[in-house]
Amino acid sequence: MKKMTGTAIPLSALRTKNSLGCGEYLDLIQFADFCKETNLQIIQLLPINDTGTSSSPYNALTAFALHPLYISIKKLPETKNNDMVKKELTRLQKKHNEKKRFDYTILRADKLSLLHKIFTEQNELIEKDLNLTKFIESNKNWLPSYCVYMVLKEKNKEASWKEWKTNRVVTKTTISKRWENKKLKSKHLFFAWIQLRAHEQLLKATKYIKKQGLSLKGDIPILMNEDSVDAWAFPQYFNTTLRAGSPADGMNPEGQNWGFPTYNWENLAKDKYSWWINRLKQAELYYDIYRIDHVLGFFRIWSIPEGDCSALNGWPQPFKGISRDELHAMGYNDDRIRWLSKPHVPTNAIESVNNNDYLATHGELRKIMDRIGNEELWLFNDTIKCDQDIWDREDIPLPIRQKLVEFWRNRMLVQPAKDTFYPQWTFKNSTAWESLSWEEKQSFENLVNKNAYEQEGMWANQAKTLLGVLNKNTKMIACAEDLGSMPDCVPQTLQELGILGLRVIRWNRKWNIEGQPYFNFDEYPELSVATTSVHDSSTLRLWWISEPDAKDFYYQFPPSQITGLQYDASKIRPGIYNPETAKYLLTAIAQAKSAFCIHPLQDFLALVETYSDANPKDECVNVPGSVTDFNWTYRLPIKIEDLITDKQLCNAIKNICNCHR
């Protein structure tokens, strides 16, 4: 595979003389000129689907529709010689363009408001547009349902469809009837028109990118928001009683619950994966390469019962379970199986957080629990299906609820189905585990290990089927996000399917070897993408000056031993970042055998002093675990047109690109 170097940037981060508030589809044309000038061959974007009120590009309310935020209103055919629009654009550019980061909520509202005004003013002409008619016909598998959904969303003040008083449950027929309702035609066509113009502008930009000999890389998140047109219109494709996440690890002792429904792969298979194939075909209109976010989800998805806040009571899907009969054969009767799989709450544990009041504690526990005979031991009753049910009982004092939630998560086995069990990920921390004999622990661990081995085969087979379908139905080059602790079957399967993995330099270490050395760059697989940073991490500069593992990199790869470009090694040392440091690091990484080296543009901009923010944290795109207006609103500190004229920067990037050949 041909070696190429590229850069990753959120589309919204681009800044040009024409853009309004954030980057727009047509700004990719100027950005392609910059990349051509610097020998960058790949432009990688974050997802660009409509996310509604959420600023996160991974929180899309549609798998198909493009985000209206990125439309260049100035370049719409309807705005030509339109004084009203010209005046409004001038006002909005003054309001938004000089901001360091953009205000997603206000900017989205302003742009949608102006688009509504334009559509209302030229409604009759737009409705007669044959291009719009053709566009609707060629996208009938998703566009009508999207338009119907968006009109209902507006009517319900953008509340989740699960909160709507009507139209929560729909069918293909009911959606078609609303779409064909003449009274709603204009409202529906507004959203269809927006999609047509977004498509035209993005297509124009992508054609220009290809004409320049560059490749555009898109990002396709595996999961969909439950508050999405897809989960609303095609509920058969989703397990709405389960939520996707990840199991507990050192960084996240309770695991992660992302809140997205998991897929019903059986129903998708019955429809020959048409929804996924259509999704790929849509992406292929624009992209040459695509990133599969959370590729592990195609092998197995960590599934959490709806309503549970943590991920502790989840299980992988598919999984190799333990049957009730197997547990019987191991010597566990039904009472002991209940002990292993259901939380048992002793009275004194709750009494200790309730003023040591025995009678009052009994009164509180009876609200949601059943006592086991005359024992001072309690089981949750049928009103409690998840830990959120416990939190919602505000008639119970908070300290008691907190303690009860701890017990809710304290179990050795979870029960995904009737008479089918799975070891809780942290089962060795459970009270039930501690009660087992040494022999019982050994026997149980042997079974868990045996099942884990068989389970990996199940995961590999599922991934080969699902990813195989994707591979067969697109010409785009597939790149997987395979970060974190991966089952052994993942790299092997990706290799077999010809899918590139991801190698983030700072995390690509031999974790099981003493000293945890970094992989040497000649050890990187050819089928991989090497990168300095990702949108959820610190930038290269922030890593170097604030994170201790940067020193390990410096001592393992001394500046004096990196060949390719000349730089002043005396200026390079841990904790201090300057253009020489940036040149050293990017030159070192360019030695990777990886087919692609794709780095965030912020890491390239640090090759010259001019563009480094006084606060390196302000160059981050997203801070995981936080929900703030800061996230996903990064903008470049300079217009693209001005970057192109910076010969020092362009030459510095060009030299890095030339090292990766």
C-alpha positions in Angstrom: 0.0 0.0 0.0 1.3 3.4 -0.9 2.6 5.5 2.0 0.7 8.7 2.6 0.7 11.5 5.1 -2.4 13.4 6.1 -4.0 15.7 8.6 -7.1 15.4 10.8 -9.3 18.3 11.5 -13.0 18.8 12.5 -14.7 20.5 9.6 -16.1 23.0 12.1 -12.6 24.1 13.0 -11.7 25.5 9.6 -11.7 29.2 9.3 -11.8 31.1 5.9 -12.8 34.6 4.7 -16.2 33.2 3.6 -17.1 31.0 6.5 -19.8 32.0 9.0 -19.0 31.1 12.6 -17.4 27.8 11.9 -15.9 25.7 9.1 -18.2 24.9 6.1 -18.3 22.3 3.4 -16.9 24.7 0.7 -14.0 25.7 3.0 -12.6 22.3 2.2 -11.6 23.7 -1.2 -9.2 26.2 0.3 -8.0 23.6 2.7 -7.3 21.2 -0.2 -5.1 24.0 -1.7 -3.2 24.2 1.6 -2.7 20.4 1.8 -1.6 20.4 -1.9 1.0 23.1 -1.1 2.3 21.1 1.9 2.3 17.6 0.3 -0.4 16.4 2.7 -2.3 13.7 0.8 -5.2 12.8 3.2 -7.8 15.1 4.8 -9.5 13.3 7.7 -12.7 14.7 9.2 -14.8 13.9 12.2 -18.4 12.8 11.5 -20.4 15.5 9.7 -24.0 14.1 10.1 -26.7 16.2 11.6 -26.5 16.1 15.4 -29.4 18.4 16.2 -28.9 20.2 19.6 -25.8 18.3 20.5 -22.3 19.6 19.5 -20.7 16.2 19.6 -20.3 14.8 16.1 -20.6 11.3 17.6 -24.1 12.0 18.8 -25.9 12.1 15.5 -29.6 12.1 15.1 -29.3 10.6 11.7 -27.0 8.1 9.9 -27.5 9.7 6.6 -28.4 13.4 6.7 -25.6 16.0 6.6 -25.3 18.8 9.2 -26.9 22.1 8.1 -24.4 23.9 10.3 -21.8 23.5 7.6 -23.8 24.9 4.7 -22.3 28.1 3.2 -25.4 30.3 3.1 -23.5 32.9 1.2 -23.0 30.5 -1.7 -26.6 29.2 -2.0 -28.2 29.9 -5.4 -31.2 31.3 -3.5 -29.1 34.1 -1.9 -27.7 35.6 -5.1 -28.6 39.3 -5.3 -30.6 39.0 -2.1 -30.2 42.1 0.0 -32.0 40.7 3.0 -29.6 37.7 3.1 -26.5 39.9 2.5 -27.5 42.2 5.3 -28.2 39.3 7.7 -24.9 37.5 6.8 -22.9 40.7 7.5 -24.6 40.9 11.0 -24.0 37.3 11.8 -20.4 37.3 10.7 -19.7 40.2 13.0 -21.5 38.3 15.8 -19.6 35.0 15.3 -16.5 35.2 13.2 -14.0 36.6 15.6 -14.7 34.2 18.4 -11.8 31.9 19.4 -14.3 28.9 19.8 -17.8 28.9 18.3 -21.0 28.8 20.3 -22.7 25.7 18.8 -26.2 26.3 20.2 -26.4 30.0 19.2 -24.7 29.6 15.8 -26.9 26.6 14.9 -30.0 28.6 15.8 -28.9 31.6 13.8 -28.0 29.7 10.7 -31.3 27.6 10.8 -33.3 30.8 11.3 -31.7 32.4 8.2 -32.2 29.2 6.2 -35.9 29.3 7.2 -36.2 32.9 6.1 -34.6 32.1 2.7 -36.9 29.1 2.2 -40.0 31.0 3.1 -39.2 33.8 0.8 -38.5 31.5 -2.2 -40.8 28.6 -1.3 -42.6 28.4 -4.6 -39.5 28.4 -6.7 -37.8 25.8 -4.5 -40.8 23.4 -4.6 -40.7 23.5 -8.4 -36.9 22.7 -8.6 -36.5 19.5 -10.6 -33.1 19.0 -8.9 -34.9 18.8 -5.6 -37.4 16.3 -7.0 -34.6 14.1 -8.3 -32.7 14.3 -5.1 -35.7 13.2 -3.1 -36.3 10.3 -5.4 -32.7 9.1 -5.3 -32.6 9.2 -1.5 -36.1 7.9 -0.7 -34.6 5.2 1.5 -33.8 7.8 4.2 -34.8 11.4 3.2 -38.6 11.3 3.7 -38.3 9.7 7.2 -35.6 12.3 8.1 -37.8 15.2 7.0 -40.9 13.8 8.8 -38.8 13.3 11.9 -37.3 16.8 11.8 -40.7 18.4 11.4 -42.0 16.5 14.4 -38.8 17.4 16.3 -39.4 21.1 15.7 -43.1 20.7 16.7 -42.0 19.1 20.0 -39.4 21.8 20.7 -36.6 19.4 19.9 -37.4 17.0 22.7 -36.5 13.3 22.3 -39.0 11.3 20.4 -39.5 9.2 23.5 -41.0 12.2 25.2 -43.5 13.0 22.4 -47.2 12.7 23.2 -47.9 11.3 19.7 -46.0 9.6 16.9 -43.7 7.8 19.3 -44.4 4.5 17.6 -44.5 4.7 13.8 -44.4 2.4 10.8 -43.2 2.8 7.3 -46.9 3.4 6.3 -47.5 6.1 8.9 -44.3 7.9 8.0 -45.3 7.8 4.3 -48.7 9.2 5.1 -47.2 12.2 6.9 -44.7 12.7 4.1 -47.5 12.8 1.6 -49.7 15.1 3.7 -50.1 18.2 1.5 -50.6 20.4 4.6 -47.1 19.4 5.8 -45.4 19.5 2.3 -43.7 22.8 2.7 -42.4 22.0 6.2 -41.0 18.7 4.9 -39.5 20.2 1.8 -37.5 22.7 3.9 -35.4 19.9 5.3 -35.2 18.2 2.0 -33.9 21.4 0.4 -31.3 21.8 3.2 -30.0 18.3 2.5 -29.9 19.0 -1.3 -27.8 22.1 -0.8 -25.5 20.5 1.8 -25.0 17.6 -0.6 -24.2 19.9 -3.5 -21.7 21.9 -1.5 -19.9 18.9 0.0 -19.9 17.1 -3.4 -18.3 20.2 -5.0 -15.6 20.3 -2.4 -14.9 16.5 -2.6 -14.6 16.6 -6.3 -12.1 19.4 -6.0 -10.1 17.5 -3.4 -9.9 14.5 -5.7 -8.9 16.7 -8.6 -6.0 17.9 -6.5 -4.9 14.2 -6.1 -5.9 14.1 -2.5 -8.0 11.7 -0.5 -10.8 12.5 1.9 -11.3 10.3 4.9 -14.6 10.2 6.7 -15.6 8.9 10.1 -18.5 6.5 10.5 -19.5 5.9 14.2 -20.8 2.4 14.8 -23.4 3.5 17.3 -26.6 5.6 16.9 -28.2 7.9 19.4 -31.5 6.6 20.6 -32.9 10.0 19.9 -32.3 9.6 16.2 -34.5 9.2 13.2 -33.0 5.7 12.6 -33.9 4.4 16.1 -37.4 6.0 15.7 -38.1 4.8 12.1 -36.3 1.5 12.2 -36.7 0.2 15.8 -36.3 -3.4 14.6 -32.6 -2.7 14.0 -31.9 -1.8 17.6 -32.1 -3.4 21.0 -33.7 -0.5 22.8 -33.6 -2.3 26.2 -29.8 -2.4 26.1 -27.2 0.3 26.1 -23.7 0.1 24.7 -20.6 0.9 26.7 -17.4 -0.7 27.9 -16.5 -2.9 30.9 -14.6 -1.7 34.0 -10.9 -0.9 33.7 -8.2 0.9 35.7 -9.3 4.3 34.4 -13.1 3.6 34.7 -13.7 1.3 37.7 -17.5 1.3 37.0 -17.0 0.9 33.2 -18.6 3.3 30.7 -22.3 3.6 29.7 -22.5 5.6 26.5 -26.3 5.6 26.4 -26.6 4.4 22.8 -28.8 1.3 22.0 -27.1 -1.8 20.7 -27.8 -3.3 17.3 -30.2 -6.2 16.6 -27.8 -7.9 14.2 -30.3 -10.7 13.6 -32.9 -8.3 12.2 -30.3 -6.5 10.2 -29.1 -9.8 8.7 -32.7 -10.6 7.7 -32.7 -7.4 5.6 -29.3 -8.4 4.2 -27.7 -5.5 6.2 -29.4 -3.0 3.8 -29.3 -0.2 6.4 -25.6 -0.5 6.9 -24.9 -0.9 3.1 -27.0 2.2 2.3 -25.0 4.0 5.0 -21.8 3.1 3.3 -23.0 4.0 -0.2 -24.0 7.4 1.1 -20.5 7.9 2.6 -18.9 6.7 -0.6 -20.4 9.6 -2.4 -17.8 11.8 -0.7 -15.0 9.7 0.9 -12.1 7.6 -0.4 -11.2 6.3 3.0 -13.3 5.8 6.1 -12.7 5.3 9.8 -14.7 2.7 11.6 -15.3 4.1 15.1 -15.2 1.5 17.9 -14.5 -1.4 15.6 -14.6 -3.7 18.7 -18.3 -3.3 18.6 -18.4 -5.4 15.4 -16.7 -8.2 17.3 -18.7 -7.8 20.5 -20.6 -4.9 22.1 -20.7 -4.4 25.8 -24.4 -4.5 26.6 -25.9 -2.8 29.7 -29.5 -3.1 30.9 -31.5 0.0 30.2 -31.6 2.2 33.2 -28.4 1.1 34.8 -26.1 4.0 35.3 -22.8 2.1 35.5 -21.6 -0.7 33.1 -20.8 -3.2 35.9 -23.9 -5.4 35.3 -23.3 -5.6 31.5 -22.1 -8.5 29.3 -20.6 -8.8 25.9 -22.9 -9.6 23.0 -22.5 -12.3 21.7 -21.4 -14.2 24.7 -20.7 -17.8 26.0 -23.1 -18.0 28.9 -23.3 -20.4 31.9 -26.6 -22.3 32.1 -28.5 -23.1 35.3 -27.9 -26.7 34.5 -24.1 -26.2 34.4 -24.3 -24.5 37.8 -26.3 -27.4 39.2 -23.7 -29.8 37.9 -21.1 -27.8 39.7 -22.9 -28.3 43.0 -24.9 -25.1 43.2 -28.6 -25.4 44.1 -31.1 -22.7 43.2 -30.7 -20.9 46.5 -27.0 -20.7 46.0 -27.5 -19.6 42.4 -29.7 -16.8 43.7 -26.9 -15.9 46.2 -24.4 -15.6 43.3 -26.7 -13.7 40.9 -28.9 -11.4 43.1 -27.7 -8.8 45.6 -28.4 -9.8 49.2 -28.5 -6.7 51.5 -27.9 -7.2 55.2 -30.0 -5.0 57.5 -27.0 -3.8 59.5 -25.3 -2.5 56.3 -28.2 -0.1 55.8 -28.7 0.5 59.5 -25.1 1.9 59.6 -26.1 4.8 57.3 -29.5 5.3 58.9 -28.5 6.5 62.4 -28.3 2.9 63.6 -32.1 2.9 63.8 -33.2 -0.7 63.4 -37.0 -0.2 63.1 -36.7 2.8 60.8 -34.2 0.8 58.6 -36.7 -2.0 58.2 -39.4 0.6 57.2 -37.2 2.0 54.5 -36.1 -1.4 53.2 -39.7 -2.7 52.9 -40.4 0.1 50.3 -38.4 -1.7 47.7 -37.2 -5.0 49.1 -38.4 -8.3 50.4 -37.0 -9.9 53.5 -35.7 -13.5 53.3 -37.8 -15.3 55.9 -36.7 -14.2 59.4 -33.1 -13.5 58.3 -31.7 -10.0 58.5 -31.2 -10.2 54.7 -33.1 -8.6 51.9 -33.7 -9.0 48.2 -34.8 -6.2 45.8 -38.4 -6.6 44.8 -39.8 -6.6 41.3 -40.2 -2.8 41.2 -36.4 -2.4 40.9 -35.2 -3.3 37.4 -32.1 -1.1 37.4 -30.1 1.2 39.7 -31.9 4.3 38.3 -35.0 2.9 39.9 -33.2 3.1 43.2 -32.0 6.6 42.6 -35.5 7.7 41.6 -37.0 6.7 45.0 -36.6 10.1 46.6 -38.8 9.0 49.5 -35.8 7.0 50.7 -33.0 9.0 52.3 -30.0 9.6 50.0 -27.4 7.7 52.1 -29.6 4.6 52.0 -30.0 4.9 48.3 -26.3 5.2 47.8 -25.6 2.1 49.9 -28.4 0.2 48.0 -26.9 1.1 44.7 -23.6 -0.3 45.9 -25.3 -3.6 46.7 -27.2 -3.6 43.4 -23.8 -3.7 41.7 -22.4 -6.3 44.1 -23.0 -9.7 42.4 -20.9 -12.5 41.0 -23.2 -13.4 38.1 -25.4 -11.2 35.9 -28.4 -12.8 34.1 -28.8 -11.8 30.4 -31.6 -14.3 29.8 -33.7 -16.8 31.7 -31.6 -19.5 33.2 -28.5 -18.0 31.5 -25.8 -16.3 33.5 -22.5 -14.5 32.8 -19.7 -13.6 35.3 -19.8 -10.0 36.2 -16.6 -8.3 34.9 -15.5 -7.6 38.4 -16.9 -10.8 40.0 -13.9 -11.2 42.2 -14.9 -8.1 44.1 -18.3 -9.5 45.0 -19.4 -10.7 48.4 -20.6 -14.0 46.8 -17.1 -14.7 45.4 -15.5 -14.3 48.9 -18.0 -16.8 50.3 -16.8 -19.6 47.9 -14.4 -22.3 49.0 -11.0 -22.4 47.3 -12.1 -25.5 45.3 -15.2 -23.7 44.1 -13.2 -20.6 43.1 -10.8 -22.8 41.1 -13.6 -24.6 39.4 -15.4 -21.4 38.5 -12.3 -19.7 37.1 -11.6 -22.7 35.0 -15.1 -22.5 33.5 -14.7 -18.7 32.9 -11.4 -19.2 31.1 -12.8 -22.0 29.0 -15.8 -20.0 28.0 -13.6 -16.9 27.3 -11.5 -18.9 24.8 -14.7 -20.2 23.0 -16.2 -16.7 23.1 -13.3 -15.2 21.2 -14.1 -17.5 18.3 -17.6 -16.3 18.4 -16.5 -12.7 18.3 -14.1 -13.3 15.4 -16.7 -15.0 13.4 -19.2 -12.2 13.9 -16.7 -9.6 12.9 -15.7 -11.5 9.8 -19.4 -11.6 8.8 -20.2 -8.0 9.6 -17.0 -6.3 8.5 -16.9 -8.6 5.5 -20.3 -7.2 4.4 -18.8 -3.7 4.7 -15.7 -4.6 2.7 -17.7 -6.2 -0.1 -20.0 -3.2 -0.5 -17.6 -0.3 -0.8 -14.4 0.7 -2.6 -13.4 2.9 0.3 -10.3 1.9 2.3 -11.4 0.9 5.8 -9.4 2.1 8.9 -10.4 0.8 12.3 -10.3 2.6 15.6 -9.0 -0.3 17.7 -7.6 1.5 20.7 -7.5 0.2 24.3 -7.4 -3.4 25.5 -8.4 -5.6 22.6 -9.1 -9.3 22.5 -6.5 -11.3 20.7 -8.9 -12.0 17.8 -9.2 -8.3 16.9 -5.7 -7.6 15.2 -5.7 -11.0 13.5 -9.2 -10.5 12.1 -8.5 -7.0 10.9 -5.3 -8.2 9.2 -7.2 -11.0 7.4 -9.8 -8.5 6.2 -7.2 -5.9 5.1 -8.5 -3.2 7.5 -5.9 -0.8 8.8 -5.6 -0.5 12.6 -4.8 2.7 14.6 -1.5 3.3 16.4 -1.4 6.4 18.6 2.3 6.9 19.3 2.1 7.7 23.0 0.0 4.6 23.7 1.7 2.1 21.4 3.8 0.3 24.0 4.7 -3.2 25.0 2.6 -3.1 28.1 3.3 -6.6 29.2 7.1 -6.3 29.1 9.1 -4.9 32.0 9.7 -1.1 31.5 6.8 -1.0 29.0 9.0 0.2 26.1 7.5 1.8 23.0 7.2 -0.2 19.9 10.0 0.7 17.5 8.7 2.4 14.4 9.9 -0.4 12.1 7.6 -2.7 14.2 4.5 -0.9 13.2 2.3 -3.0 10.8 2.0 -1.7 7.3 -1.8 -2.0 7.6 -2.0 0.8 10.2 -2.5 4.5 10.6 0.1 6.1 12.8 -0.9 9.3 14.6 0.4 11.7 17.2 -3.0 12.4 18.9 -6.7 11.9 18.6 -9.7 14.2 19.2 -10.1 12.7 22.7 -6.5 13.2 23.7 -4.2 16.1 24.5 -2.3 17.5 21.6 1.3 16.5 21.0 2.5 19.7 22.6 0.3 19.3 25.7 1.4 15.7 26.1 5.1 16.6 25.9 4.9 19.3 28.5 2.5 17.9 31.0 2.4 14.1 30.8 5.2 12.0 32.4 5.3 9.3 29.8 6.7 11.8 27.3 10.1 11.4 29.0 10.1 7.7 28.2 9.7 8.5 24.5 12.6 11.0 24.7 15.0 8.5 26.3 14.0 5.6 24.1 14.2 7.7 20.9 17.0 10.3 21.5 16.9 13.2 19.1 20.5 12.5 18.1 19.4 9.1 16.7 16.4 10.2 14.6 17.3 10.6 10.9 15.5 12.3 8.2 15.6 16.0 9.0 18.2 18.3 10.6 17.2 20.0 13.8 19.0 21.4 16.9 19.0 18.5 19.3 20.3 20.8 22.1 16.9 22.6 22.1 15.0 19.4 22.6 14.3 18.1 26.1 11.3 16.8 28.1 8.8 19.4 29.4 9.8 22.1 26.9 8.1 22.4 23.5 9.3 24.5 20.6 9.4 24.1 16.8 12.5 22.0 17.1 10.7 19.6 19.4 7.8 19.4 17.0 10.1 18.7 14.1 11.9 16.0 16.0 8.7 14.2 17.1 7.0 14.4 13.7 10.2 13.2 11.9 10.5 10.3 14.3 6.9 9.2 13.7 7.4 9.6 10.0 9.8 6.6 10.2 6.8 4.3 11.0 6.1 1.4 8.5 2.4 2.4 8.7 0.8 3.0 5.3 -0.7 6.3 6.6 0.6 8.9 9.0 -2.3 11.2 9.9 -1.9 13.9 12.5 -4.1 16.6 13.9 -3.5 19.9 12.2 -2.7 21.5 15.6 0.4 19.2 15.8 1.6 20.4 12.4 1.0 24.0 13.3 3.4 23.7 16.2 6.2 23.5 13.7 6.3 27.3 13.8 5.9 29.4 17.0 3.2 31.7 15.6 0.2 29.4 15.9 0.7 27.9 19.4 -1.9 29.0 21.8 -0.7 30.5 25.1 -2.7 27.9 26.9 -2.1 24.5 25.1 -5.2 23.1 26.7 -7.2 25.4 24.4 -6.0 23.5 21.4 -7.9 20.4 22.4 -11.0 19.3 20.6 -12.7 17.4 23.3 -12.1 16.6 27.0 -13.6 13.1 27.6 -15.8 12.8 30.7 -16.9 16.4 30.6 -20.0 18.0 29.1 -19.2 21.7 28.5 -19.5 24.3 25.8 -15.8 23.9 25.3 -16.0 20.5 23.7 -16.2 20.1 19.9 -16.0 23.9 19.3 -12.3 24.3 18.5 -11.4 26.7 15.7 -8.1 27.3 13.9 -6.3 30.4 15.1 -5.9 31.7 11.5 -7.7 31.7 8.2 -6.7 29.0 5.7 -5.9 31.6 3.0 -3.3 33.0 5.3 -1.8 29.6 6.2 -1.2 29.0 2.5 1.0 32.1 2.3 3.1 31.0 5.3 6.1 29.5 3.4 7.9 28.6 6.6 5.1 26.4 7.8 4.3 25.0 4.4 7.9 24.0 3.9 8.2 22.5 7.4 5.1 20.3 6.8 6.4 19.4 3.3 9.7 18.1 4.8 7.8 15.9 7.3 5.7 14.5 4.5 8.8 13.7 2.4 10.2 11.6 5.3 7.2 9.2 5.1 7.7 7.7 1.7 
